[in-house]
Amino acid sequence: MPTYPLYCGRACTSADDINEAIRNLMSQPASPERSEQWARLLEQWADACPTDGSCWATAA
């Protein structure tokens, strides 16, 4: 069974940290678990990104 990197929790506070977690996740084989983690990371990234959209240029 593959091991998946943990998605960012409270310790992952910046969009850069979340981008790194997304990049790490994308190196894993496709699976339903990876899809669920991807969705959670995108939600966290959206919450961490300022409302002015300044971090959109650095998206994973």
WOUR-V111618 format. One record per residue. RES is the residue in one small letter. SS is DSSP state (H for helix, E for strand, L for the rest). PSI is psi as a letter, one per 20 degrees, with the letter a starting at -180 (NA if undefined). NEAR is the number of other C-alpha atoms within 10 Angstrom. Layout:
res=[RES RES]
ss=[SS SS]
psi=[PSI PSI]
near=[NEAR NEAR]
This chain:
res=[m p t y p l y c g r a c t s a d d i n e a i r n l m s q p a s p e r s e q w a r l l e q w a d a c p t d g s c w a t a a]
ss=[L L L L L L L L L L L L L L H H H H H H H H H H H H L L L L L H H H H H H H H H H H H H H H H H L L L L L L L H H H L L]
psi=[p q p q q p r p b h i n i q h g g h g g h g g g h i i q q p r h g h g g h g g g g h g h g h h h p q i i j i j h i j q NA]
near=[3 6 6 15 13 11 20 20 11 7 7 17 15 15 23 17 14 24 19 15 20 22 12 14 20 15 9 13 11 10 9 9 11 17 13 11 20 17 14 15 22 17 12 20 25 16 13 17 17 12 9 7 9 9 16 13 7 9 15 15]
